[in-house]
Amino acid sequence: MKTELDIYNYQKWFLENFQYRDRLLTLTVEEMLSKEEQLREPKRYLVVFSFTVMFQVYDECDHRNDFHADRQKGVLAKYNASRLLEHARSDTIIFDTAVGSLEHWSLMTTNEFVHVLTNEPPKVINVT
């Protein structure tokens, strides 16, 4: 999914805030500024998942080598296939109770990777 977040590499973004309630997952992502850039306001975006069925947060370093396998390009992207989807399908009842088809999305930031199973694509809102 091509978004405004792709103006920079994922390492230029950090997760400022993370809120979850009643399947609504809202992530606030902020641009990291260098010392020379700190005279201006950083870019800030909300990434909103309106129907979150499952989510996991990992440290950037806590992934196996195949993290990007079957993942589309971008700071925020969808997986065509993933071990998380397979786990949810075979080891939980999530697929039995979820409405619609579930997709695996992830948001990459400099310190955290947020994985989300949802039945709706996320929305990216500029709140700078």
C-alpha positions as CSV (number, residue, x, y, z in Angstrom):
1,M,0.0,0.0,0.0
2,K,1.6,3.2,-1.1
3,T,1.1,5.9,1.6
4,E,2.5,9.3,2.6
5,L,4.7,7.4,5.1
6,D,6.7,6.1,2.2
7,I,8.4,9.5,1.7
8,Y,11.0,8.1,4.2
9,N,12.5,4.8,5.1
10,Y,10.7,3.2,8.1
11,Q,13.7,4.0,10.3
12,K,12.8,7.7,10.0
13,W,9.4,7.1,11.8
14,F,8.8,6.3,15.4
15,L,5.6,5.1,17.2
16,E,4.5,8.0,19.3
17,N,1.3,6.6,20.6
18,F,-0.6,3.3,20.5
19,Q,-4.3,3.0,21.5
20,Y,-6.7,0.1,21.3
21,R,-10.3,-0.1,22.3
22,D,-13.3,-2.0,21.0
23,R,-11.4,-3.3,17.8
24,L,-10.3,0.3,17.0
25,L,-6.5,0.4,16.8
26,T,-5.0,3.9,16.4
27,L,-1.2,4.4,15.9
28,T,0.4,7.8,16.0
29,V,3.6,7.9,13.9
30,E,6.0,10.8,14.1
31,E,8.9,11.8,11.9
32,M,12.3,11.6,13.7
33,L,14.1,14.9,13.2
34,S,17.9,15.4,13.1
35,K,19.4,18.3,15.1
36,E,19.4,20.5,12.0
37,E,15.7,19.8,11.4
38,Q,14.5,20.4,14.9
39,L,13.5,24.0,14.2
40,R,10.4,22.8,12.3
41,E,7.4,20.7,13.3
42,P,7.8,17.0,12.6
43,K,5.4,15.2,10.3
44,R,2.8,13.2,12.2
45,Y,0.2,10.7,11.0
46,L,-2.5,8.5,12.4
47,V,-2.7,5.0,11.1
48,V,-6.2,3.7,11.9
49,F,-7.4,0.1,11.8
50,S,-11.1,0.2,12.4
51,F,-11.7,-3.5,12.8
52,T,-8.7,-5.1,14.6
53,V,-9.1,-8.8,15.3
54,M,-5.5,-9.5,16.5
55,F,-2.4,-7.4,16.9
56,Q,1.2,-8.0,18.0
57,V,4.0,-5.6,18.6
58,Y,7.7,-6.6,18.1
59,D,10.9,-4.8,18.6
60,E,12.5,-4.2,15.2
61,C,15.2,-6.8,15.9
62,D,12.9,-9.5,17.1
63,H,12.1,-10.9,13.6
64,R,13.3,-13.9,11.7
65,N,15.1,-13.5,8.4
66,D,11.9,-14.1,6.5
67,F,10.0,-11.2,7.9
68,H,9.6,-9.5,4.5
69,A,8.6,-12.7,2.7
70,D,5.3,-12.3,0.9
71,R,5.0,-8.7,2.2
72,Q,4.2,-5.9,-0.1
73,K,6.5,-2.8,-0.2
74,G,6.1,0.2,2.1
75,V,6.3,1.4,5.6
76,L,2.6,0.2,5.9
77,A,2.0,-2.9,3.9
78,K,-0.1,-6.0,3.5
79,Y,1.1,-9.6,3.5
80,N,0.0,-11.9,0.7
81,A,0.7,-14.9,3.1
82,S,2.2,-15.0,6.6
83,R,2.9,-17.3,9.6
84,L,0.7,-15.0,11.7
85,L,-2.3,-15.6,9.4
86,E,-1.6,-19.4,9.5
87,H,-1.4,-19.4,13.3
88,A,-4.7,-17.5,13.6
89,R,-6.3,-19.9,11.1
90,S,-5.0,-23.2,12.6
91,D,-4.5,-22.4,16.3
92,T,-7.4,-20.0,17.2
93,I,-11.1,-19.6,16.4
94,I,-10.5,-16.1,15.0
95,F,-11.4,-17.1,11.5
96,D,-14.6,-18.8,12.7
97,T,-15.8,-15.6,14.5
98,A,-14.4,-12.9,12.2
99,V,-16.7,-11.0,9.8
100,G,-15.3,-11.1,6.3
101,S,-11.9,-12.1,5.0
102,L,-8.9,-11.4,7.3
103,E,-5.7,-9.7,6.1
104,H,-2.3,-9.3,7.8
105,W,-0.9,-5.8,7.7
106,S,2.2,-4.4,9.4
107,L,3.5,-0.9,10.2
108,M,7.3,-0.6,10.5
109,T,8.9,2.1,12.6
110,T,12.5,2.5,13.8
111,N,11.9,0.6,17.1
112,E,8.6,-1.3,16.7
113,F,6.9,-3.4,14.0
114,V,3.1,-3.6,14.6
115,H,1.3,-6.6,13.0
116,V,-2.4,-6.4,12.6
117,L,-5.1,-8.9,11.5
118,T,-8.1,-7.0,10.2
119,N,-10.8,-7.3,7.6
120,E,-10.4,-3.6,6.4
121,P,-7.4,-1.8,5.0
122,P,-6.0,0.9,7.4
123,K,-6.5,4.6,6.9
124,V,-3.5,7.0,7.0
125,I,-4.4,10.5,8.2
126,N,-2.0,13.5,8.2
127,V,-2.3,15.3,11.5
128,T,0.8,17.5,11.2
